[in-house]
Amino acid sequence: MSENFESALTYTSYLAVDDLLKLQKPLSVGPEHDEMLFIIIHQTYELWFKQLIHEFTEAQRALEANETHKALGVLGRIRTIMKTCVSQVDILETMTPLQFLSFRNYLAASSGFQSAQFRKVEAILGRRDEKFASHLPPETREEIKELLGKRSLWDSVLVYLSKRGADIPSEILNRNLQDHYAPNEKVQNALIKVHREDLEAAMICEKLVDIDEGLQEWRYRHVKMVERTIGSKSGTGGSSGVKYLASTLFNPVFPDLWEIRASL
């Protein structure tokens, strides 16, 4: 009886809770009370980034297979995860600048700028710049380089729209996937027609606008959180801190969908 009980799957064993709870290892002397919060928040972000990559992969598969309802569900989940990422900033902002400074020096050269998973998210969303991963380990750079040669989420959407009869130019569908996508007037004209004549496809497009807006919201909250915590100081790892983060604001990942707003 006891042997069967010990071998049975439990909540703790299924989720590897014991291993999970050993992953928080503060470096500060004491340790400082607030370092635990800092670690848990950022570990949680990495878990959400992992889930986002998982969901983006499924969304692209569903789109390219013309599975509208499946894609809508997955894209909606992605937006909800992004909302959760934004709300976690509220928790971080309960930490005052002095509380952060109490352990900041122990972070040494480590920085959120080194998050390989967030770089992968950016690559999936269409960023095409090998330099943005140049500071990462060679193996990780290769993984990101592979993503830079695959369809982005937007490319998968264009394939989806084309299969539904939208007039997406062949030179766009067959473009070099390693090149950064540039807004295209012909694509915008096709999108306007999609919004007027294909309600389901239009819903897909609006889910993408939700995701784009969610990403911009997360970037903005991140910038303001860093600014209220360290002001104009350099970021950990030698980054320019707020100055760099602010440069990423208001750059939509699906520019064509924003360009057509005035024409709908």
N, C-alpha and C positions, 0 to 999 in steps of 0.2 A: 504493500500500500504506500509506504513512505517513498519507496524508490520511484513508483509511478508519479507520485506527487511532485517529486523533485525534478523529474524529466519533462513535466507538463509545461507547455508554453504559458507564460504569464505576461502581464502588462509590463513588468520590469524587464524581463528577458527579451520580449519582442521589440521594445523600444530602446534596448541597451541603455537603460536609465543609469545604471551604476557607472558605465563608461562615460556617459554624457556628463554626469555631475563631477567627474574628475578632470574635465577639460578647462575649468576655470582656475588659472594659476597666477594670482597677482604677484607682481615683482617688487612692489614697494615695501618698505620696512614697516612692519606693524601687522598686516599691511594697511594702507590707507583705506578707510571705509568705502570711498566712492569708486575705487578701482574695480571692484566686483561688478558694479552696475555697468561701467564702461565696457568691460570684457563681455558680459552677457548680451548687452545690446548689439555689439558688433558681431558676435558669434551668431546671434539671431538673424542679423542682416545677411550673413553668408548663407545661412539655411534658406532664407527667402530667395536669395539670388540663385541658389541651386534649384529651387522649385520653379522659379521664373524660366530658367533655361529648359527645364523639363516641359513646362507648359508651352513655351514658344515652339519647341520641336513638334509637339502634337498639333499646335495651331497651324503650323506650316504644312504638316502632312494632310490635315483635314482640308485646308484651303486648296491645295494642289489636287486633292481628290474630289473637289467640288462638293464637300460635305458641309453645307452652309450652317445647319443647325448645330452640328458638333463644333464648328469653328466659332460660332457665336457664343456658345457656352464657355469654351476655353478662353476666348478673348475677354469675356466678362470676368472670369476668374482672375486673369492677369491684372485687370484694372483693380479688382478688390485687393489683391496682394499688394499692389502699389499703394493703395490707400493705407494699408497696414504699415508699410514702410514709412509713410509720411507721419502716421500717428506715433511711431516710435520716437520721432524727434521730440515730441512733447515730453517723453520720459527723460531723454538726455538733457533737456533744458531745465530739469529740476536740479541739475548740477551747476553750482556757481563757478565763476572763473577761478576763485581761490581753491575750491574743491578739486577742480581739474588740475590746477598747477601743483597740487600736493603730490601728484604722482606722474605728471607729464614727462619729467626728465627720464623716468624709467622706460619710456617708450622708445628712446634712442632714435634710430632711423626708421622705425616702423611707421607706416602711414596708410590710411584708407586708399590712397593713390595706388597702393600695391595690390589692391583686390583684383585678382585674376578673374574671378567670376563676374565682377561688374564689367570688366573689359570684354568678356565674352557676351554679356547682355548687350553692350554697345555694338559689338560686331554683328550680332543677330539683328539688331535694329537698323543696321545699315552703315555704321561707321566704317570707313575704308581708309585706314591710316596705320601702317605697320609700326610707325614710330611710337604710337600710343601704348605699345606693349614692350618697348625696347628695354625697359628697366626690370622686366620680369625674367625668371629663370628660363634657360633655353628650351626645356621641355614644354613649359607653358606657352612660350612664344610660338612654338610649332603648332600647338593646339589652336591658338588664336589665328595663326596664319592659315590654317585649314578652314576655319570659319570664314575668313575673308575671301576665300575662293568659292564659297557656296552662296546660294540664294539667301538674301536677307528676307525678313518678314515682308517687307514691301514688295520684293520681287515675287514672293509666293502669292501675294494679293493680286499682282498684275497678271500672273498666270491664271489665277482663279477668275478674274474678271474677263480675261480673253476667252476662257472656256465657256463663259456665259454669253458670249457674243459681243462684248465691248471691243471697240476699235482701238486696241492697244498696238502701237507701231511695232513691227517686227524687229526693228533695230533696237528697241528698248527691251523687248523680250529676250533677244539674243545678245545683249550687250556683254561686255567684259565684266564679269561679276566682281573683279578686283578693283574696279573703278568706282569712285564715290558717285552715287546717283545724283543727278542734277534735275531740278524742276523742269518739266516738259509741257509745253503748251498743248500738244496733241493729246497727251495723257490727261491733262486738265479738261479738255473738251470732252473726252470720253467719260471722265468722272461726272461731269455735269449731266450728261445724258443718262448715266447709270442712276444718279439720284432721282431723275425724273421718270425713268421707265422701269427700273428693276429694284423694287422695294427691298428684297432680301439682300441683294448686293450692297445697296445703300446702307443697310443696317450694319453690314460688315465694316464699311468705310467709317461709319460713326463710332463703332467700337474702337477703331484705330485712333480716331481723334481723342476719344476718352483716354486711351493709353498714352498718347503723346502729351496730352494735358497733364496726366498723372505724373509722367516723368519730369516734366517741367516744374510741377508743383513740388516734387521731391527735391529737385535740385535747388529750388528757391529756399525751401525750408532748411536744407542742409547749409546753404550759404549763410543764412541769417543766424543759425545755431552756432556756426563756427565764429561768425563775427561777434556775437554777444559773449562768446567764451574766451577768444584770444585776441579780438580786435584786429589790428593790422599786422600782428606778429607773423613771422614765417610759420608755415605749417610744419608738423613733424615730418622728418625725412627730408627736410630742406626745400619742400615745395613752397610756392609763394602764398599759400594759404587762401585767404578770402579773395585775393586778386585773381588767382587761377580759377577758383570755383565760380566767381562772378562771370568770368568769360564764357562759361558753358551755358549761361542762362538764355532763355528765349531763342534757342536754336531748335526749331521743330525737326523731328526725325521723318515726318511725312509731309514735306512742304506743299506738295500738290493739293493735299486735302484742305490746307489752310488757304491756298490761293483762290480756290473756287468759291469761298464763302460769299463773296460779293455778287457772284453770278447766279446763285441758286434762287 
